[in-house]
Amino acid sequence: YNMKVNKKVKVLARKSALSAKAKENAIIVLKSVDFERPKTKQMVELKKNLQILDKKMLLVLSELKNNVYLSSRNLTGSKVVSASMLNTYDILDAKVLAIEESALAVLEQNLLKD
């Protein structure tokens, strides 16, 4: 079973979901996120520093960084995606959206497409 949804409707849904997160003050902008080695402990430390250890987090990166992804995949409350692969379900599913600063330009470009 599948249903076709127009591109403009998908973009509008993504914009609406991001606006809802902004109204809830659930968006955090990070300078840069990169780990030298894939360690889950580093991701836990990041969440602890952001004071969102007990919340479900979606980390949006400009491009997928393997060490960051590998560090988070073992945690139940964390998901890492690239800005180009961001979807409405992931935005609404997470309690907190952590966006890398360089990913904002990619998001803006994707949302302003006609």
N, C-alpha and C positions, 0 to 999 in steps of 0.2 A: 504494500500500500504506500503510495506517495502522492504528494500534492504539490503542484507547481505554485511557487510564490514569486511574484515579480521582483526584479532587482531593486526597484525604487522602494517597494514595500519593506524589503529586507533592510535596506539602509535606514529607512525611517524607524523601523523597530529598534535597530541598534542605537540610533540617536536618542530615542525615547528611553531606552534602558540606561544609557549613560547619563542622561538628564536626571533620571530617578535616583541614581547613585550619587550624583552631585548634590541633589537636594537633601539626601540623607547624610551628607558629609562623609561618604564612604569611599572616597577616592584619595589615594596618596600618590604623590609624584616623587619618584626617586631619581637622584642624579644618574647613577649607573649601578648596575648589578652584574658582577662577574666574579666567579670563584676560580681559584687556581686549580683546585682539585674537586672532584665530586664528593662532597661530604654533607650528609644530612644534618650534621651538627651546625654547619654554617647557615643552613636555611632556618633551622630552629632559632638560632641566634638573631637572624634578620627579623623574624616574626616577633621575637621577644623585644628587640629594640624598637619596633614599631608598635608595641603593646597590642598585638593582635594574635597572641599565641593560641587563644581558644576560639578564634573565628576562622571561617572558611575564606581563604584568600585566593584571588586570581592575580597572578603576576604577568603583566604584559610587557614583552621585550620588543625592541625594534627588529631584531632577528633572533632566531632561536639559538641560544648558547647551550651547548651540550652539557657543560659542567653544572650549570644552574638547573637545567632540566633533570639531570641525574640526581642532583641533591634533593630535589623536591618530590620525586615520584614515589618515595617511600612514605611520605607523610599523607595522612588521610585528608587534612584540611587545606591542601595546597595544590594548585594547578598552574603550570607555566605554559603560556602560548605566545606566539609571535603576533605582532599587531595586525599583520595581514590575514591571520587565521582566526581573529577574534570573532565570536558569534554571540547572538543575543542570549541564547540559553546560558552560556558560561557567565555572562555579565550578571544576569538575574540570579543565577544559582549561588554566586559568591556573595559573602557578606561585605567583604572589603576588596576594592580594586586597587592594586599597586601597579602603577604605570611608570616605566622607565622614561626619563625625559626625552630621549631620542625617539621613543616610540610615539610620542605625541604628534610629530610631523607626519609619520606614516598613517596614524589614525585619522588625522585631519584630511590628508590626501584621499584616503579611502571613503570618508564620509561626505566629502564635497564633490565626488564624481557625479556626473549627470547621466 
